[in-house]
Structures are given as C-alpha cells and as structure tokens.
Amino acid sequence: MKLLDWPNSALRDLRRLDPPVARAVLQALELLARTGQGDVTRLKAQGHTMRLRVGDWRVQYLAISPNMIRVLRIRHRSEAYR
C-alpha cells in the first residue's frame, strides 16, 4: 500500500468539498493507493503529473516514489486544466 502525502493546498481543496464528494474522493484515493486501480491518465502538459477522475472531480497527483503519492489539487473538471 502506498502512502498519501497531503500538502496544505490539497487539504484545503478537500475541506471545501461537499461531504459526499469528499468521501468519494477519499475512497478513490484509497483504492488507488491500495491496488493502483482507478481512472488515471498522465497529464502531458504538466510533466509527470497524473490525474484521477472521480465523477466530475479531478485529483491531480505525483507518484513521488514507488511507495508514496503526493496529492496536489482536487478540482472540478471545469477548473482542473486551467
């Protein structure tokens, strides 16, 4: 299982979400950390940044090491790629 690293910006994004959306995001991140499964794509314009899709929400993250994921931002799809 991989560890999740949460910078302040990602924690702030998570706190601003509605509780059901926040639970769905946390469940998707837990599944990703545990099994590596999820709707994941590499973002070409942003180097090694990856994107996890959770409904209309996008979680941008970096795989820092084989055992750690750093969650960068959690944004609605209309704002995620700006």
mmCIF file of the N, C-alpha and C atoms, coordinates in Angstrom:
data_MODEL
# 
_entry.id   MODEL 
# 
loop_
_atom_site.group_PDB 
_atom_site.id 
_atom_site.type_symbol 
_atom_site.label_atom_id 
_atom_site.label_alt_id 
_atom_site.label_comp_id 
_atom_site.label_asym_id 
_atom_site.label_entity_id 
_atom_site.label_seq_id 
_atom_site.pdbx_PDB_ins_code 
_atom_site.Cartn_x 
_atom_site.Cartn_y 
_atom_site.Cartn_z 
_atom_site.occupancy 
_atom_site.B_iso_or_equiv 
_atom_site.pdbx_formal_charge 
_atom_site.auth_seq_id 
_atom_site.auth_comp_id 
_atom_site.auth_asym_id 
_atom_site.auth_atom_id 
_atom_site.pdbx_PDB_model_num 
ATOM 1   N N  . MET A 1 1  ? 0.840   -1.189 0.000   1.00 0.00 ? 1  MET A N  1 
ATOM 2   C CA . MET A 1 1  ? 0.000   0.000  0.000   1.00 0.00 ? 1  MET A CA 1 
ATOM 3   C C  . MET A 1 1  ? 0.871   1.233  0.000   1.00 0.00 ? 1  MET A C  1 
ATOM 4   N N  . LYS A 1 2  ? 0.494   2.193  -0.835  1.00 0.00 ? 2  LYS A N  1 
ATOM 5   C CA . LYS A 1 2  ? 1.241   3.443  -0.928  1.00 0.00 ? 2  LYS A CA 1 
ATOM 6   C C  . LYS A 1 2  ? 0.732   4.433  0.113   1.00 0.00 ? 2  LYS A C  1 
ATOM 7   N N  . LEU A 1 3  ? 1.610   5.308  0.537   1.00 0.00 ? 3  LEU A N  1 
ATOM 8   C CA . LEU A 1 3  ? 1.239   6.375  1.466   1.00 0.00 ? 3  LEU A CA 1 
ATOM 9   C C  . LEU A 1 3  ? 0.779   7.588  0.683   1.00 0.00 ? 3  LEU A C  1 
ATOM 10  N N  . LEU A 1 4  ? -0.167  8.337  1.241   1.00 0.00 ? 4  LEU A N  1 
ATOM 11  C CA . LEU A 1 4  ? -0.651  9.569  0.624   1.00 0.00 ? 4  LEU A CA 1 
ATOM 12  C C  . LEU A 1 4  ? -0.064  10.759 1.355   1.00 0.00 ? 4  LEU A C  1 
ATOM 13  N N  . ASP A 1 5  ? 0.539   11.667 0.599   1.00 0.00 ? 5  ASP A N  1 
ATOM 14  C CA . ASP A 1 5  ? 1.098   12.904 1.147   1.00 0.00 ? 5  ASP A CA 1 
ATOM 15  C C  . ASP A 1 5  ? 0.151   14.043 0.768   1.00 0.00 ? 5  ASP A C  1 
ATOM 16  N N  . TRP A 1 6  ? -0.295  14.790 1.762   1.00 0.00 ? 6  TRP A N  1 
ATOM 17  C CA . TRP A 1 6  ? -1.275  15.848 1.559   1.00 0.00 ? 6  TRP A CA 1 
ATOM 18  C C  . TRP A 1 6  ? -0.670  17.220 1.865   1.00 0.00 ? 6  TRP A C  1 
ATOM 19  N N  . PRO A 1 7  ? -0.253  17.989 0.856   1.00 0.00 ? 7  PRO A N  1 
ATOM 20  C CA . PRO A 1 7  ? 0.154   19.373 1.116   1.00 0.00 ? 7  PRO A CA 1 
ATOM 21  C C  . PRO A 1 7  ? -1.057  20.209 1.540   1.00 0.00 ? 7  PRO A C  1 
ATOM 22  N N  . ASN A 1 8  ? -0.799  21.376 2.088   1.00 0.00 ? 8  ASN A N  1 
ATOM 23  C CA . ASN A 1 8  ? -1.884  22.237 2.578   1.00 0.00 ? 8  ASN A CA 1 
ATOM 24  C C  . ASN A 1 8  ? -2.898  22.587 1.490   1.00 0.00 ? 8  ASN A C  1 
ATOM 25  N N  . SER A 1 9  ? -2.437  22.806 0.258   1.00 0.00 ? 9  SER A N  1 
ATOM 26  C CA . SER A 1 9  ? -3.359  23.176 -0.822  1.00 0.00 ? 9  SER A CA 1 
ATOM 27  C C  . SER A 1 9  ? -4.359  22.050 -1.098  1.00 0.00 ? 9  SER A C  1 
ATOM 28  N N  . ALA A 1 10 ? -3.919  20.801 -1.063  1.00 0.00 ? 10 ALA A N  1 
ATOM 29  C CA . ALA A 1 10 ? -4.822  19.673 -1.294  1.00 0.00 ? 10 ALA A CA 1 
ATOM 30  C C  . ALA A 1 10 ? -5.788  19.490 -0.132  1.00 0.00 ? 10 ALA A C  1 
ATOM 31  N N  . LEU A 1 11 ? -5.303  19.676 1.092   1.00 0.00 ? 11 LEU A N  1 
ATOM 32  C CA . LEU A 1 11 ? -6.194  19.583 2.257   1.00 0.00 ? 11 LEU A CA 1 
ATOM 33  C C  . LEU A 1 11 ? -7.265  20.665 2.210   1.00 0.00 ? 11 LEU A C  1 
ATOM 34  N N  . ARG A 1 12 ? -6.880  21.856 1.791   1.00 0.00 ? 12 ARG A N  1 
ATOM 35  C CA . ARG A 1 12 ? -7.833  22.959 1.673   1.00 0.00 ? 12 ARG A CA 1 
ATOM 36  C C  . ARG A 1 12 ? -8.900  22.619 0.631   1.00 0.00 ? 12 ARG A C  1 
ATOM 37  N N  . ASP A 1 13 ? -8.469  22.071 -0.508  1.00 0.00 ? 13 ASP A N  1 
ATOM 38  C CA . ASP A 1 13 ? -9.425  21.660 -1.542  1.00 0.00 ? 13 ASP A CA 1 
ATOM 39  C C  . ASP A 1 13 ? -10.385 20.600 -1.011  1.00 0.00 ? 13 ASP A C  1 
ATOM 40  N N  . LEU A 1 14 ? -9.863  19.627 -0.264  1.00 0.00 ? 14 LEU A N  1 
ATOM 41  C CA . LEU A 1 14 ? -10.693 18.554 0.277   1.00 0.00 ? 14 LEU A CA 1 
ATOM 42  C C  . LEU A 1 14 ? -11.720 19.096 1.270   1.00 0.00 ? 14 LEU A C  1 
ATOM 43  N N  . ARG A 1 15 ? -11.323 20.023 2.115   1.00 0.00 ? 15 ARG A N  1 
ATOM 44  C CA . ARG A 1 15 ? -12.249 20.593 3.109   1.00 0.00 ? 15 ARG A CA 1 
ATOM 45  C C  . ARG A 1 15 ? -13.368 21.395 2.468   1.00 0.00 ? 15 ARG A C  1 
ATOM 46  N N  . ARG A 1 16 ? -13.145 21.930 1.291   1.00 0.00 ? 16 ARG A N  1 
ATOM 47  C CA . ARG A 1 16 ? -14.161 22.747 0.617   1.00 0.00 ? 16 ARG A CA 1 
ATOM 48  C C  . ARG A 1 16 ? -15.214 21.915 -0.107  1.00 0.00 ? 16 ARG A C  1 
ATOM 49  N N  . LEU A 1 17 ? -14.977 20.634 -0.254  1.00 0.00 ? 17 LEU A N  1 
ATOM 50  C CA . LEU A 1 17 ? -15.923 19.769 -0.964  1.00 0.00 ? 17 LEU A CA 1 
ATOM 51  C C  . LEU A 1 17 ? -17.121 19.430 -0.082  1.00 0.00 ? 17 LEU A C  1 
ATOM 52  N N  . ASP A 1 18 ? -18.247 19.139 -0.738  1.00 0.00 ? 18 ASP A N  1 
ATOM 53  C CA . ASP A 1 18 ? -19.404 18.623 -0.009  1.00 0.00 ? 18 ASP A CA 1 
ATOM 54  C C  . ASP A 1 18 ? -19.027 17.266 0.579   1.00 0.00 ? 18 ASP A C  1 
ATOM 55  N N  . PRO A 1 19 ? -19.574 16.893 1.736   1.00 0.00 ? 19 PRO A N  1 
ATOM 56  C CA . PRO A 1 19 ? -19.194 15.626 2.373   1.00 0.00 ? 19 PRO A CA 1 
ATOM 57  C C  . PRO A 1 19 ? -19.320 14.378 1.492   1.00 0.00 ? 19 PRO A C  1 
ATOM 58  N N  . PRO A 1 20 ? -20.392 14.212 0.693   1.00 0.00 ? 20 PRO A N  1 
ATOM 59  C CA . PRO A 1 20 ? -20.446 13.006 -0.149  1.00 0.00 ? 20 PRO A CA 1 
ATOM 60  C C  . PRO A 1 20 ? -19.346 12.981 -1.216  1.00 0.00 ? 20 PRO A C  1 
ATOM 61  N N  . VAL A 1 21 ? -19.027 14.148 -1.768  1.00 0.00 ? 21 VAL A N  1 
ATOM 62  C CA . VAL A 1 21 ? -17.971 14.231 -2.778  1.00 0.00 ? 21 VAL A CA 1 
ATOM 63  C C  . VAL A 1 21 ? -16.615 13.951 -2.130  1.00 0.00 ? 21 VAL A C  1 
ATOM 64  N N  . ALA A 1 22 ? -16.386 14.505 -0.952  1.00 0.00 ? 22 ALA A N  1 
ATOM 65  C CA . ALA A 1 22 ? -15.128 14.275 -0.244  1.00 0.00 ? 22 ALA A CA 1 
ATOM 66  C C  . ALA A 1 22 ? -14.953 12.791 0.072   1.00 0.00 ? 22 ALA A C  1 
ATOM 67  N N  . ARG A 1 23 ? -16.020 12.114 0.480   1.00 0.00 ? 23 ARG A N  1 
ATOM 68  C CA . ARG A 1 23 ? -15.942 10.674 0.753   1.00 0.00 ? 23 ARG A CA 1 
ATOM 69  C C  . ARG A 1 23 ? -15.601 9.893  -0.508  1.00 0.00 ? 23 ARG A C  1 
ATOM 70  N N  . ALA A 1 24 ? -16.219 10.264 -1.635  1.00 0.00 ? 24 ALA A N  1 
ATOM 71  C CA . ALA A 1 24 ? -15.942 9.576  -2.897  1.00 0.00 ? 24 ALA A CA 1 
ATOM 72  C C  . ALA A 1 24 ? -14.487 9.775  -3.322  1.00 0.00 ? 24 ALA A C  1 
ATOM 73  N N  . VAL A 1 25 ? -13.965 10.987 -3.143  1.00 0.00 ? 25 VAL A N  1 
ATOM 74  C CA . VAL A 1 25 ? -12.572 11.271 -3.489  1.00 0.00 ? 25 VAL A CA 1 
ATOM 75  C C  . VAL A 1 25 ? -11.637 10.464 -2.596  1.00 0.00 ? 25 VAL A C  1 
ATOM 76  N N  . LEU A 1 26 ? -11.910 10.430 -1.303  1.00 0.00 ? 26 LEU A N  1 
ATOM 77  C CA . LEU A 1 26 ? -11.060 9.673  -0.384  1.00 0.00 ? 26 LEU A CA 1 
ATOM 78  C C  . LEU A 1 26 ? -11.103 8.176  -0.680  1.00 0.00 ? 26 LEU A C  1 
ATOM 79  N N  . GLN A 1 27 ? -12.274 7.651  -1.019  1.00 0.00 ? 27 GLN A N  1 
ATOM 80  C CA . GLN A 1 27 ? -12.390 6.234  -1.355  1.00 0.00 ? 27 GLN A CA 1 
ATOM 81  C C  . GLN A 1 27 ? -11.609 5.916  -2.629  1.00 0.00 ? 27 GLN A C  1 
ATOM 82  N N  . ALA A 1 28 ? -11.689 6.808  -3.624  1.00 0.00 ? 28 ALA A N  1 
ATOM 83  C CA . ALA A 1 28 ? -10.956 6.590  -4.876  1.00 0.00 ? 28 ALA A CA 1 
ATOM 84  C C  . ALA A 1 28 ? -9.450  6.646  -4.644  1.00 0.00 ? 28 ALA A C  1 
ATOM 85  N N  . LEU A 1 29 ? -8.997  7.575  -3.799  1.00 0.00 ? 29 LEU A N  1 
ATOM 86  C CA . LEU A 1 29 ? -7.564  7.668  -3.487  1.00 0.00 ? 29 LEU A CA 1 
ATOM 87  C C  . LEU A 1 29 ? -7.095  6.456  -2.695  1.00 0.00 ? 29 LEU A C  1 
ATOM 88  N N  . GLU A 1 30 ? -7.931  5.972  -1.783  1.00 0.00 ? 30 GLU A N  1 
ATOM 89  C CA . GLU A 1 30 ? -7.577  4.775  -1.011  1.00 0.00 ? 30 GLU A CA 1 
ATOM 90  C C  . GLU A 1 30 ? -7.450  3.564  -1.932  1.00 0.00 ? 30 GLU A C  1 
ATOM 91  N N  . LEU A 1 31 ? -8.375  3.419  -2.879  1.00 0.00 ? 31 LEU A N  1 
ATOM 92  C CA . LEU A 1 31 ? -8.304  2.320  -3.838  1.00 0.00 ? 31 LEU A CA 1 
ATOM 93  C C  . LEU A 1 31 ? -7.045  2.434  -4.697  1.00 0.00 ? 31 LEU A C  1 
ATOM 94  N N  . LEU A 1 32 ? -6.731  3.649  -5.139  1.00 0.00 ? 32 LEU A N  1 
ATOM 95  C CA . LEU A 1 32 ? -5.526  3.875  -5.930  1.00 0.00 ? 32 LEU A CA 1 
ATOM 96  C C  . LEU A 1 32 ? -4.275  3.517  -5.130  1.00 0.00 ? 32 LEU A C  1 
ATOM 97  N N  . ALA A 1 33 ? -4.217  3.933  -3.877  1.00 0.00 ? 33 ALA A N  1 
ATOM 98  C CA . ALA A 1 33 ? -3.054  3.657  -3.035  1.00 0.00 ? 33 ALA A CA 1 
ATOM 99  C C  . ALA A 1 33 ? -2.923  2.169  -2.726  1.00 0.00 ? 33 ALA A C  1 
ATOM 100 N N  . ARG A 1 34 ? -4.052  1.510  -2.549  1.00 0.00 ? 34 ARG A N  1 
ATOM 101 C CA . ARG A 1 34 ? -4.029  0.097  -2.165  1.00 0.00 ? 34 ARG A CA 1 
ATOM 102 C C  . ARG A 1 34 ? -3.756  -0.827 -3.348  1.00 0.00 ? 34 ARG A C  1 
ATOM 103 N N  . THR A 1 35 ? -4.447  -0.576 -4.499  1.00 0.00 ? 35 THR A N  1 
ATOM 104 C CA . THR A 1 35 ? -4.384  -1.522 -5.615  1.00 0.00 ? 35 THR A CA 1 
ATOM 105 C C  . THR A 1 35 ? -3.813  -0.930 -6.901  1.00 0.00 ? 35 THR A C  1 
ATOM 106 N N  . GLY A 1 36 ? -3.736  0.385  -6.990  1.00 0.00 ? 36 GLY A N  1 
ATOM 107 C CA . GLY A 1 36 ? -3.279  1.017  -8.232  1.00 0.00 ? 36 GLY A CA 1 
ATOM 108 C C  . GLY A 1 36 ? -4.379  1.164  -9.263  1.00 0.00 ? 36 GLY A C  1 
ATOM 109 N N  . GLN A 1 37 ? -5.621  0.864  -8.874  1.00 0.00 ? 37 GLN A N  1 
ATOM 110 C CA . GLN A 1 37 ? -6.736  0.936  -9.803  1.00 0.00 ? 37 GLN A CA 1 
ATOM 111 C C  . GLN A 1 37 ? -7.439  2.280  -9.707  1.00 0.00 ? 37 GLN A C  1 
ATOM 112 N N  . GLY A 1 38 ? -7.964  2.727  -10.843 1.00 0.00 ? 38 GLY A N  1 
ATOM 113 C CA . GLY A 1 38 ? -8.710  3.974  -10.901 1.00 0.00 ? 38 GLY A CA 1 
ATOM 114 C C  . GLY A 1 38 ? -8.645  4.520  -12.318 1.00 0.00 ? 38 GLY A C  1 
ATOM 115 N N  . ASP A 1 39 ? -9.441  5.523  -12.594 1.00 0.00 ? 39 ASP A N  1 
ATOM 116 C CA . ASP A 1 39 ? -9.442  6.166  -13.905 1.00 0.00 ? 39 ASP A CA 1 
ATOM 117 C C  . ASP A 1 39 ? -8.305  7.179  -13.914 1.00 0.00 ? 39 ASP A C  1 
ATOM 118 N N  . VAL A 1 40 ? -7.110  6.717  -14.286 1.00 0.00 ? 40 VAL A N  1 
ATOM 119 C CA . VAL A 1 40 ? -5.889  7.513  -14.181 1.00 0.00 ? 40 VAL A CA 1 
ATOM 120 C C  . VAL A 1 40 ? -5.333  7.800  -15.569 1.00 0.00 ? 40 VAL A C  1 
ATOM 121 N N  . THR A 1 41 ? -4.875  9.032  -15.770 1.00 0.00 ? 41 THR A N  1 
ATOM 122 C CA . THR A 1 41 ? -4.240  9.453  -17.014 1.00 0.00 ? 41 THR A CA 1 
ATOM 123 C C  . THR A 1 41 ? -3.070  10.362 -16.678 1.00 0.00 ? 41 THR A C  1 
ATOM 124 N N  . ARG A 1 42 ? -2.003  10.260 -17.477 1.00 0.00 ? 42 ARG A N  1 
ATOM 125 C CA . ARG A 1 42 ? -0.886  11.183 -17.306 1.00 0.00 ? 42 ARG A CA 1 
ATOM 126 C C  . ARG A 1 42 ? -1.215  12.474 -18.028 1.00 0.00 ? 42 ARG A C  1 
ATOM 127 N N  . LEU A 1 43 ? -0.974  13.611 -17.376 1.00 0.00 ? 43 LEU A N  1 
ATOM 128 C CA . LEU A 1 43 ? -1.230  14.914 -17.983 1.00 0.00 ? 43 LEU A CA 1 
ATOM 129 C C  . LEU A 1 43 ? 0.003   15.327 -18.769 1.00 0.00 ? 43 LEU A C  1 
ATOM 130 N N  . LYS A 1 44 ? -0.106  15.373 -20.065 1.00 0.00 ? 44 LYS A N  1 
ATOM 131 C CA . LYS A 1 44 ? 1.038   15.620 -20.937 1.00 0.00 ? 44 LYS A CA 1 
ATOM 132 C C  . LYS A 1 44 ? 1.620   17.022 -20.765 1.00 0.00 ? 44 LYS A C  1 
ATOM 133 N N  . ALA A 1 45 ? 0.775   18.007 -20.567 1.00 0.00 ? 45 ALA A N  1 
ATOM 134 C CA . ALA A 1 45 ? 1.245   19.388 -20.489 1.00 0.00 ? 45 ALA A CA 1 
ATOM 135 C C  . ALA A 1 45 ? 1.908   19.708 -19.150 1.00 0.00 ? 45 ALA A C  1 
ATOM 136 N N  . GLN A 1 46 ? 1.788   18.821 -18.167 1.00 0.00 ? 46 GLN A N  1 
ATOM 137 C CA . GLN A 1 46 ? 2.290   19.131 -16.835 1.00 0.00 ? 46 GLN A CA 1 
ATOM 138 C C  . GLN A 1 46 ? 3.335   18.135 -16.358 1.00 0.00 ? 46 GLN A C  1 
ATOM 139 N N  . GLY A 1 47 ? 4.175   17.659 -17.254 1.00 0.00 ? 47 GLY A N  1 
ATOM 140 C CA . GLY A 1 47 ? 5.274   16.787 -16.863 1.00 0.00 ? 47 GLY A CA 1 
ATOM 141 C C  . GLY A 1 47 ? 4.822   15.428 -16.382 1.00 0.00 ? 47 GLY A C  1 
ATOM 142 N N  . HIS A 1 48 ? 5.180   15.069 -15.160 1.00 0.00 ? 48 HIS A N  1 
ATOM 143 C CA . HIS A 1 48 ? 4.881   13.752 -14.611 1.00 0.00 ? 48 HIS A CA 1 
ATOM 144 C C  . HIS A 1 48 ? 3.603   13.724 -13.774 1.00 0.00 ? 48 HIS A C  1 
ATOM 145 N N  . THR A 1 49 ? 2.834   14.787 -13.819 1.00 0.00 ? 49 THR A N  1 
ATOM 146 C CA . THR A 1 49 ? 1.596   14.854 -13.046 1.00 0.00 ? 49 THR A CA 1 
ATOM 147 C C  . THR A 1 49 ? 0.568   13.879 -13.617 1.00 0.00 ? 49 THR A C  1 
ATOM 148 N N  . MET A 1 50 ? -0.139  13.222 -12.714 1.00 0.00 ? 50 MET A N  1 
ATOM 149 C CA . MET A 1 50 ? -1.185  12.280 -13.091 1.00 0.00 ? 50 MET A CA 1 
ATOM 150 C C  . MET A 1 50 ? -2.538  12.846 -12.663 1.00 0.00 ? 50 MET A C  1 
ATOM 151 N N  . ARG A 1 51 ? -3.607  12.295 -13.275 1.00 0.00 ? 51 ARG A N  1 
ATOM 152 C CA . ARG A 1 51 ? -4.956  12.734 -12.972 1.00 0.00 ? 51 ARG A CA 1 
ATOM 153 C C  . ARG A 1 51 ? -5.812  11.518 -12.630 1.00 0.00 ? 51 ARG A C  1 
ATOM 154 N N  . LEU A 1 52 ? -6.538  11.603 -11.530 1.00 0.00 ? 52 LEU A N  1 
ATOM 155 C CA . LEU A 1 52 ? -7.512  10.583 -11.141 1.00 0.00 ? 52 LEU A CA 1 
ATOM 156 C C  . LEU A 1 52 ? -8.892  11.202 -11.284 1.00 0.00 ? 52 LEU A C  1 
ATOM 157 N N  . ARG A 1 53 ? -9.754  10.562 -12.071 1.00 0.00 ? 53 ARG A N  1 
ATOM 158 C CA . ARG A 1 53 ? -11.110 11.078 -12.270 1.00 0.00 ? 53 ARG A CA 1 
ATOM 159 C C  . ARG A 1 53 ? -12.038 10.433 -11.258 1.00 0.00 ? 53 ARG A C  1 
ATOM 160 N N  . VAL A 1 54 ? -12.800 11.292 -10.548 1.00 0.00 ? 54 VAL A N  1 
ATOM 161 C CA . VAL A 1 54 ? -13.806 10.837 -9.580  1.00 0.00 ? 54 VAL A CA 1 
ATOM 162 C C  . VAL A 1 54 ? -15.086 11.600 -9.916  1.00 0.00 ? 54 VAL A C  1 
ATOM 163 N N  . GLY A 1 55 ? -15.907 11.043 -10.798 1.00 0.00 ? 55 GLY A N  1 
ATOM 164 C CA . GLY A 1 55 ? -17.116 11.735 -11.245 1.00 0.00 ? 55 GLY A CA 1 
ATOM 165 C C  . GLY A 1 55 ? -16.734 13.004 -11.987 1.00 0.00 ? 55 GLY A C  1 
ATOM 166 N N  . ASP A 1 56 ? -17.267 14.145 -11.542 1.00 0.00 ? 56 ASP A N  1 
ATOM 167 C CA . ASP A 1 56 ? -16.945 15.433 -12.154 1.00 0.00 ? 56 ASP A CA 1 
ATOM 168 C C  . ASP A 1 56 ? -15.709 16.078 -11.531 1.00 0.00 ? 56 ASP A C  1 
ATOM 169 N N  . TRP A 1 57 ? -15.054 15.395 -10.639 1.00 0.00 ? 57 TRP A N  1 
ATOM 170 C CA . TRP A 1 57 ? -13.902 15.946 -9.918  1.00 0.00 ? 57 TRP A CA 1 
ATOM 171 C C  . TRP A 1 57 ? -12.611 15.296 -10.401 1.00 0.00 ? 57 TRP A C  1 
ATOM 172 N N  . ARG A 1 58 ? -11.539 16.076 -10.401 1.00 0.00 ? 58 ARG A N  1 
ATOM 173 C CA . ARG A 1 58 ? -10.229 15.601 -10.834 1.00 0.00 ? 58 ARG A CA 1 
ATOM 174 C C  . ARG A 1 58 ? -9.226  15.785 -9.705  1.00 0.00 ? 58 ARG A C  1 
ATOM 175 N N  . VAL A 1 59 ? -8.481  14.729 -9.419  1.00 0.00 ? 59 VAL A N  1 
ATOM 176 C CA . VAL A 1 59 ? -7.438  14.765 -8.401  1.00 0.00 ? 59 VAL A CA 1 
ATOM 177 C C  . VAL A 1 59 ? -6.103  14.716 -9.144  1.00 0.00 ? 59 VAL A C  1 
ATOM 178 N N  . GLN A 1 60 ? -5.322  15.772 -9.023  1.00 0.00 ? 60 GLN A N  1 
ATOM 179 C CA . GLN A 1 60 ? -4.003  15.801 -9.634  1.00 0.00 ? 60 GLN A CA 1 
ATOM 180 C C  . GLN A 1 60 ? -2.990  15.350 -8.594  1.00 0.00 ? 60 GLN A C  1 
ATOM 181 N N  . TYR A 1 61 ? -2.092  14.451 -9.001  1.00 0.00 ? 61 TYR A N  1 
ATOM 182 C CA . TYR A 1 61 ? -1.128  13.916 -8.047  1.00 0.00 ? 61 TYR A CA 1 
ATOM 183 C C  . TYR A 1 61 ? 0.172   13.555 -8.745  1.00 0.00 ? 61 TYR A C  1 
ATOM 184 N N  . LEU A 1 62 ? 1.196   13.352 -7.946  1.00 0.00 ? 62 LEU A N  1 
ATOM 185 C CA . LEU A 1 62 ? 2.502   12.888 -8.411  1.00 0.00 ? 62 LEU A CA 1 
ATOM 186 C C  . LEU A 1 62 ? 2.843   11.599 -7.690  1.00 0.00 ? 62 LEU A C  1 
ATOM 187 N N  . ALA A 1 63 ? 3.398   10.642 -8.417  1.00 0.00 ? 63 ALA A N  1 
ATOM 188 C CA . ALA A 1 63 ? 3.934   9.439  -7.785  1.00 0.00 ? 63 ALA A CA 1 
ATOM 189 C C  . ALA A 1 63 ? 5.388   9.757  -7.443  1.00 0.00 ? 63 ALA A C  1 
ATOM 190 N N  . ILE A 1 64 ? 5.636   10.146 -6.199  1.00 0.00 ? 64 ILE A N  1 
ATOM 191 C CA . ILE A 1 64 ? 6.960   10.596 -5.780  1.00 0.00 ? 64 ILE A CA 1 
ATOM 192 C C  . ILE A 1 64 ? 7.950   9.442  -5.738  1.00 0.00 ? 64 ILE A C  1 
ATOM 193 N N  . SER A 1 65 ? 7.518   8.322  -5.229  1.00 0.00 ? 65 SER A N  1 
ATOM 194 C CA . SER A 1 65 ? 8.349   7.129  -5.151  1.00 0.00 ? 65 SER A CA 1 
ATOM 195 C C  . SER A 1 65 ? 7.422   5.929  -5.334  1.00 0.00 ? 65 SER A C  1 
ATOM 196 N N  . PRO A 1 66 ? 7.977   4.732  -5.390  1.00 0.00 ? 66 PRO A N  1 
ATOM 197 C CA . PRO A 1 66 ? 7.097   3.567  -5.527  1.00 0.00 ? 66 PRO A CA 1 
ATOM 198 C C  . PRO A 1 66 ? 6.137   3.398  -4.341  1.00 0.00 ? 66 PRO A C  1 
ATOM 199 N N  . ASN A 1 67 ? 6.423   4.077  -3.222  1.00 0.00 ? 67 ASN A N  1 
ATOM 200 C CA . ASN A 1 67 ? 5.588   3.908  -2.026  1.00 0.00 ? 67 ASN A CA 1 
ATOM 201 C C  . ASN A 1 67 ? 4.837   5.160  -1.616  1.00 0.00 ? 67 ASN A C  1 
ATOM 202 N N  . MET A 1 68 ? 4.898   6.241  -2.410  1.00 0.00 ? 68 MET A N  1 
ATOM 203 C CA . MET A 1 68 ? 4.261   7.482  -1.969  1.00 0.00 ? 68 MET A CA 1 
ATOM 204 C C  . MET A 1 68 ? 3.606   8.215  -3.131  1.00 0.00 ? 68 MET A C  1 
ATOM 205 N N  . ILE A 1 69 ? 2.406   8.725  -2.856  1.00 0.00 ? 69 ILE A N  1 
ATOM 206 C CA . ILE A 1 69 ? 1.653   9.560  -3.790  1.00 0.00 ? 69 ILE A CA 1 
ATOM 207 C C  . ILE A 1 69 ? 1.452   10.915 -3.130  1.00 0.00 ? 69 ILE A C  1 
ATOM 208 N N  . ARG A 1 70 ? 1.795   11.996 -3.832  1.00 0.00 ? 70 ARG A N  1 
ATOM 209 C CA . ARG A 1 70 ? 1.545   13.348 -3.316  1.00 0.00 ? 70 ARG A CA 1 
ATOM 210 C C  . ARG A 1 70 ? 0.333   13.924 -4.041  1.00 0.00 ? 70 ARG A C  1 
ATOM 211 N N  . VAL A 1 71 ? -0.728  14.164 -3.299  1.00 0.00 ? 71 VAL A N  1 
ATOM 212 C CA . VAL A 1 71 ? -1.955  14.748 -3.840  1.00 0.00 ? 71 VAL A CA 1 
ATOM 213 C C  . VAL A 1 71 ? -1.704  16.245 -3.996  1.00 0.00 ? 71 VAL A C  1 
ATOM 214 N N  . LEU A 1 72 ? -1.831  16.752 -5.235  1.00 0.00 ? 72 LEU A N  1 
ATOM 215 C CA . LEU A 1 72 ? -1.540  18.157 -5.483  1.00 0.00 ? 72 LEU A CA 1 
ATOM 216 C C  . LEU A 1 72 ? -2.777  19.037 -5.371  1.00 0.00 ? 72 LEU A C  1 
ATOM 217 N N  . ARG A 1 73 ? -3.815  18.711 -6.118  1.00 0.00 ? 73 ARG A N  1 
ATOM 218 C CA . ARG A 1 73 ? -5.035  19.529 -6.126  1.00 0.00 ? 73 ARG A CA 1 
ATOM 219 C C  . ARG A 1 73 ? -6.245  18.642 -6.341  1.00 0.00 ? 73 ARG A C  1 
ATOM 220 N N  . ILE A 1 74 ? -7.391  19.119 -5.888  1.00 0.00 ? 74 ILE A N  1 
ATOM 221 C CA . ILE A 1 74 ? -8.683  18.485 -6.155  1.00 0.00 ? 74 ILE A CA 1 
ATOM 222 C C  . ILE A 1 74 ? -9.561  19.581 -6.726  1.00 0.00 ? 74 ILE A C  1 
ATOM 223 N N  . ARG A 1 75 ? -9.925  19.445 -7.982  1.00 0.00 ? 75 ARG A N  1 
ATOM 224 C CA . ARG A 1 75 ? -10.674 20.487 -8.674  1.00 0.00 ? 75 ARG A CA 1 
ATOM 225 C C  . ARG A 1 75 ? -11.848 19.904 -9.438  1.00 0.00 ? 75 ARG A C  1 
ATOM 226 N N  . HIS A 1 76 ? -12.868 20.736 -9.660  1.00 0.00 ? 76 HIS A N  1 
ATOM 227 C CA . HIS A 1 76 ? -13.970 20.361 -10.538 1.00 0.00 ? 76 HIS A CA 1 
ATOM 228 C C  . HIS A 1 76 ? -13.426 20.316 -11.953 1.00 0.00 ? 76 HIS A C  1 
ATOM 229 N N  . ARG A 1 77 ? -14.019 19.487 -12.791 1.00 0.00 ? 77 ARG A N  1 
ATOM 230 C CA . ARG A 1 77 ? -13.486 19.307 -14.144 1.00 0.00 ? 77 ARG A CA 1 
ATOM 231 C C  . ARG A 1 77 ? -13.480 20.596 -14.954 1.00 0.00 ? 77 ARG A C  1 
ATOM 232 N N  . SER A 1 78 ? -14.355 21.529 -14.652 1.00 0.00 ? 78 SER A N  1 
ATOM 233 C CA . SER A 1 78 ? -14.387 22.796 -15.394 1.00 0.00 ? 78 SER A CA 1 
ATOM 234 C C  . SER A 1 78 ? -13.198 23.692 -15.040 1.00 0.00 ? 78 SER A C  1 
ATOM 235 N N  . GLU A 1 79 ? -12.544 23.430 -13.905 1.00 0.00 ? 79 GLU A N  1 
ATOM 236 C CA . GLU A 1 79 ? -11.417 24.269 -13.476 1.00 0.00 ? 79 GLU A CA 1 
ATOM 237 C C  . GLU A 1 79 ? -10.085 23.506 -13.458 1.00 0.00 ? 79 GLU A C  1 
ATOM 238 N N  . ALA A 1 80 ? -10.116 22.214 -13.626 1.00 0.00 ? 80 ALA A N  1 
ATOM 239 C CA . ALA A 1 80 ? -8.939  21.384 -13.360 1.00 0.00 ? 80 ALA A CA 1 
ATOM 240 C C  . ALA A 1 80 ? -7.788  21.627 -14.322 1.00 0.00 ? 80 ALA A C  1 
ATOM 241 N N  . TYR A 1 81 ? -8.051  21.987 -15.549 1.00 0.00 ? 81 TYR A N  1 
ATOM 242 C CA . TYR A 1 81 ? -6.984  22.040 -16.542 1.00 0.00 ? 81 TYR A CA 1 
ATOM 243 C C  . TYR A 1 81 ? -6.619  23.460 -16.936 1.00 0.00 ? 81 TYR A C  1 
ATOM 244 N N  . ARG A 1 82 ? -6.976  24.426 -16.138 1.00 0.00 ? 82 ARG A N  1 
ATOM 245 C CA . ARG A 1 82 ? -6.640  25.824 -16.439 1.00 0.00 ? 82 ARG A CA 1 
ATOM 246 C C  . ARG A 1 82 ? -5.302  26.184 -15.900 1.00 0.00 ? 82 ARG A C  1 
# 
